[in-house]
Amino acid sequence: MRKPNVMTEENIEKAYIIMAKIVRDYGDKYMPIFQRMHEIREAHKSKLDLKNIALQIARNSLE
């Protein structure tokens, strides 16, 4: 049985690095895929940052 595909921060980083190496080794024709991975990585980071802001605001409002 296969594990479900889960987009974790670790999986995104691994894929991002792999795509960077593919662009380095095989050329610019793979840039669109790297660009998409970059967008996914940045969106994931943005969501985590926003969640941390929300948690910090909630924590501060309890004081």
C-alpha positions in Angstrom: 0.0 0.0 0.0 1.3 3.5 -0.9 1.6 6.3 1.6 -0.5 9.3 0.7 1.3 12.2 -0.9 1.6 14.8 1.8 3.1 18.2 1.1 5.3 18.7 4.2 7.9 21.4 4.6 10.6 18.7 4.4 9.1 17.2 1.1 8.8 20.7 -0.5 12.5 21.5 0.4 13.7 18.2 -1.0 11.8 18.7 -4.3 13.0 22.3 -4.5 16.7 21.2 -4.2 16.2 18.4 -6.6 14.7 20.8 -9.2 17.5 23.3 -8.7 20.0 20.5 -9.4 18.1 19.4 -12.5 18.2 23.0 -13.9 21.9 23.2 -13.1 22.6 19.8 -14.8 20.1 19.8 -17.7 19.4 23.4 -18.5 16.8 26.1 -18.7 14.1 23.9 -20.2 13.4 22.8 -16.7 13.0 26.3 -15.3 9.2 26.3 -15.5 9.1 23.3 -13.1 11.6 25.0 -10.8 9.6 28.2 -10.9 6.5 26.2 -9.9 8.4 24.6 -7.0 9.6 28.0 -5.9 6.0 29.3 -5.9 4.8 26.3 -3.9 7.7 26.8 -1.4 7.0 30.5 -1.0 3.3 30.0 -0.6 3.9 27.3 2.1 6.3 29.6 3.9 3.8 32.4 3.7 1.0 30.3 5.2 3.3 29.2 8.1 4.3 32.8 8.8 0.7 33.9 8.8 -0.2 31.1 11.2 2.6 32.0 13.5 1.4 35.7 13.5 -2.1 34.5 14.4 -0.9 32.3 17.2 1.3 35.2 18.6 -1.7 37.6 18.5 -3.9 35.1 20.2 -1.3 34.4 22.9 -0.8 38.2 23.5 -4.5 38.8 23.8 -4.7 36.4 26.7 -2.4 38.5 28.8 
